[in-house]
Amino acid sequence: MNLNLHEPGSPVSRFINAGIAGTYVRPHRHQIDKWELVSVIKGHFDLLIFTPDGVVKDRITLSPEGVSVAEIPGGTWHTAVFRAPAAVVLEVKAGPYEPQLDKEFASWAPSENDPAIATFVSWLETATPGERVR
Protein backbone atom coordinates (compact mmCIF):
# COMPACT_ATOMS: atom_id res chain seq x y z
CA MET A 1 0.00 0.00 0.00
CA ASN A 2 1.35 3.44 -0.75
CA LEU A 3 0.26 7.01 -0.19
CA ASN A 4 1.57 9.78 -2.45
CA LEU A 5 2.59 12.88 -0.48
CA HIS A 6 3.64 14.98 -3.48
CA GLU A 7 1.71 16.93 -6.06
CA PRO A 8 1.69 15.63 -9.66
CA GLY A 9 4.74 16.90 -11.56
CA SER A 10 6.75 17.63 -8.40
CA PRO A 11 10.55 17.50 -8.96
CA VAL A 12 10.85 15.35 -5.81
CA SER A 13 8.45 12.45 -5.23
CA ARG A 14 7.48 11.46 -1.69
CA PHE A 15 5.53 8.37 -0.65
CA ILE A 16 4.55 6.46 2.46
CA ASN A 17 4.73 2.71 1.79
CA ALA A 18 3.32 0.14 4.18
CA GLY A 19 3.44 -3.63 3.99
CA ILE A 20 2.97 -6.70 6.08
CA ALA A 21 5.31 -9.67 6.26
CA GLY A 22 4.97 -11.67 3.06
CA THR A 23 4.16 -8.65 0.88
CA TYR A 24 5.71 -9.10 -2.57
CA VAL A 25 7.59 -6.18 -4.07
CA ARG A 26 8.81 -7.37 -7.46
CA PRO A 27 12.52 -6.66 -7.93
CA HIS A 28 12.91 -3.62 -10.13
CA ARG A 29 15.09 -0.68 -11.02
CA HIS A 30 14.39 2.95 -11.74
CA GLN A 31 15.88 5.07 -14.51
CA ILE A 32 19.58 5.85 -14.09
CA ASP A 33 18.81 9.46 -13.07
CA LYS A 34 16.10 8.44 -10.56
CA TRP A 35 17.80 7.81 -7.20
CA GLU A 36 15.66 6.66 -4.30
CA LEU A 37 15.98 7.22 -0.55
CA VAL A 38 14.09 5.01 1.92
CA SER A 39 13.67 5.54 5.65
CA VAL A 40 11.85 3.24 8.05
CA ILE A 41 9.26 4.98 10.20
CA LYS A 42 7.95 1.89 11.97
CA GLY A 43 8.83 -1.80 11.97
CA HIS A 44 11.65 -3.60 10.17
CA PHE A 45 12.37 -3.69 6.47
CA ASP A 46 15.12 -5.37 4.46
CA LEU A 47 16.42 -3.83 1.28
CA LEU A 48 17.96 -6.34 -1.13
CA ILE A 49 20.28 -5.10 -3.88
CA PHE A 50 20.90 -7.38 -6.88
CA THR A 51 23.32 -7.65 -9.76
CA PRO A 52 21.69 -7.44 -13.21
CA ASP A 53 21.55 -11.25 -13.42
CA GLY A 54 19.81 -11.77 -10.06
CA VAL A 55 22.63 -12.36 -7.59
CA VAL A 56 22.08 -10.77 -4.17
CA LYS A 57 24.76 -8.09 -3.89
CA ASP A 58 23.74 -6.67 -0.51
CA ARG A 59 21.09 -7.03 2.17
CA ILE A 60 20.48 -4.00 4.38
CA THR A 61 18.19 -4.25 7.41
CA LEU A 62 16.48 -0.98 8.23
CA SER A 63 14.72 -0.19 11.50
CA PRO A 64 14.08 2.85 13.69
CA GLU A 65 16.46 1.39 16.30
CA GLY A 66 19.41 0.82 13.95
CA VAL A 67 20.23 1.87 10.41
CA SER A 68 17.08 3.68 9.36
CA VAL A 69 17.98 5.25 6.00
CA ALA A 70 19.39 3.91 2.73
CA GLU A 71 19.90 5.49 -0.67
CA ILE A 72 19.49 3.44 -3.83
CA PRO A 73 21.29 4.82 -6.90
CA GLY A 74 19.28 4.97 -10.13
CA GLY A 75 19.58 1.88 -12.30
CA THR A 76 20.11 -0.42 -9.28
CA TRP A 77 18.08 -3.65 -9.13
CA HIS A 78 16.39 -3.90 -5.73
CA THR A 79 13.42 -5.09 -3.71
CA ALA A 80 11.96 -4.73 -0.25
CA VAL A 81 11.16 -7.40 2.33
CA PHE A 82 8.69 -6.27 4.99
CA ARG A 83 9.34 -7.95 8.34
CA ALA A 84 6.69 -9.21 10.78
CA PRO A 85 4.32 -7.94 11.60
CA ALA A 86 4.62 -4.93 9.28
CA ALA A 87 6.66 -1.87 8.32
CA VAL A 88 5.99 1.70 7.28
CA VAL A 89 8.58 3.37 5.06
CA LEU A 90 9.08 6.88 3.75
CA GLU A 91 10.32 6.85 0.15
CA VAL A 92 11.78 9.94 -1.49
CA LYS A 93 13.02 9.97 -5.08
CA ALA A 94 13.75 12.23 -7.97
CA GLY A 95 10.59 13.23 -9.79
CA PRO A 96 8.47 13.85 -11.51
CA TYR A 97 6.72 10.56 -10.70
CA GLU A 98 5.37 8.95 -13.85
CA PRO A 99 3.83 5.57 -12.90
CA GLN A 100 4.06 4.11 -16.41
CA LEU A 101 7.80 4.93 -16.63
CA ASP A 102 8.75 4.56 -12.97
CA LYS A 103 10.02 0.98 -12.90
CA GLU A 104 11.57 -1.70 -15.04
CA PHE A 105 10.83 -5.10 -13.53
CA ALA A 106 13.48 -7.82 -13.40
CA SER A 107 12.87 -10.58 -15.94
CA TRP A 108 14.30 -13.10 -13.45
CA ALA A 109 11.59 -12.35 -10.85
CA PRO A 110 8.00 -13.64 -10.99
CA SER A 111 5.25 -11.24 -11.98
CA GLU A 112 2.58 -10.28 -9.46
CA ASN A 113 0.13 -12.94 -10.70
CA ASP A 114 2.63 -15.83 -10.89
CA PRO A 115 1.84 -18.81 -8.62
CA ALA A 116 5.57 -19.01 -7.75
CA ILE A 117 5.38 -15.79 -5.70
CA ALA A 118 5.03 -17.52 -2.30
CA THR A 119 8.18 -19.58 -2.91
CA PHE A 120 10.06 -16.54 -4.21
CA VAL A 121 9.03 -14.37 -1.22
CA SER A 122 10.12 -17.16 1.12
CA TRP A 123 13.54 -17.17 -0.57
CA LEU A 124 13.79 -13.35 -0.41
CA GLU A 125 13.18 -13.47 3.35
CA THR A 126 16.46 -15.37 3.91
CA ALA A 127 18.56 -14.67 0.80
CA THR A 128 22.14 -13.62 1.55
CA PRO A 129 24.79 -11.85 -0.54
CA GLY A 130 26.20 -14.15 -3.19
CA GLU A 131 22.99 -16.17 -3.63
CA ARG A 132 21.40 -16.24 -7.06
CA VAL A 133 17.68 -15.98 -7.65
CA ARG A 134 16.23 -19.49 -7.90
N, C-alpha and C positions, 0 to 999 in steps of 0.2 A: 504494500500500500504506500502511495506517496502523495504528498501535499505540496503543490507548487507555491512558493512564497514570493516569486518574482512576477513582474508584469510581462506580458508578451513583448518580445523584442529587446528585453533588458540585456545589456552587455555582460552581466554576470547573472548566472542562473542559480537559484537557491531552492532546495527541496528538503522536506522532512520525509525520510523513508522509515517505515516500520515493518518488522517481519517477525514471525514466530519461528522457532526451531523447525527445520524441515522445509522452510520456504526455498523455492528454487529461483535463483537469479542466474540466468544463462550466461556463461562466460562471454565476454564481449570486449570491444575496444571502441574508443571514441576517436574522432579525427585527430591527427597529429598535433594540431594547434588547440585542442580542447582538453586541457589539463582538468583534473578533478581532485577536490579536497574533501575528505570525509572525516567526521568527528562524531564519536559516540556520545549521545546524550544520556542514554539509559541502557543497561544490559551489557551484553558482550557480543562481539561481532568479529569474525575473522575475515581478513582480506587476503585472497589468494591471487598471486601474480603468476602468470604463465609465460612460457616461451611461445613463439608462433605455432609450434607443432604440438602443444599441449603438455609440456613438462612443467611441473610446479617449480617455479623459480624461487618463490618466497611465500611465507605464510606469516601474516602479521595479526596478532590478537590485539584488538582495541577494546578498551573499557574505561569508564570514568575513573577507576582506581589506578590505572597504569598508563600505558601509552594510549592516548585518546584521539590522536589526529594522525592522518596519513595523507600524503599527496601522491596521486597517480598521474604520471606524465601521459600526455596524449599519445595515442597509438599503442598503449600497453594493454595486453590481454589480461583481464581480471574478472573476478567474481566475488560475491559476498556470501558468507555463511553466518546466518543468524543463530546464536546460541540460546539454549533453553533458559527461561521460558520464551523470551523475546528480546528484541533490541530496537532502539529508536536512534536514528542516525541523521545528522545534518550533512547534506551534500551541497557543495558549492563548486561550480565549474564555469568555465568561460562560456559566454552566451554568444549570440542569442540561442535559446533552446528551440530546436526544430525537431520534434519527435520523429519525423520520417527519416531524418538524416543523423540522428543522435548516436546510433550504435551500429556497429557491424558485429554480428554474432559469429562465434567460433564454429567452424564447420565440424570440428571434432567433439562438439557438445550437443546433447540431445535438444530438440526443440521443445517448446512448452507443452505440446500435446503428445509427446513420445512416451510410451509405456515404460521406457527404461529410466525415467526421471528418478524414481525412488532409489534405484540402485546407484545412480550417478550421485545423487545428493548424499547418500550414505558414504560413498567414497570421498566426496568433497569434505565431509565432516572430519576425516582423519588423514587426508592426504598430506604428505610431507615433501619438502623440497627434494627434487631429484626424481620423484614419481611421475610417470607418464599417465595421461588420461587413459582409462581402460575402455 
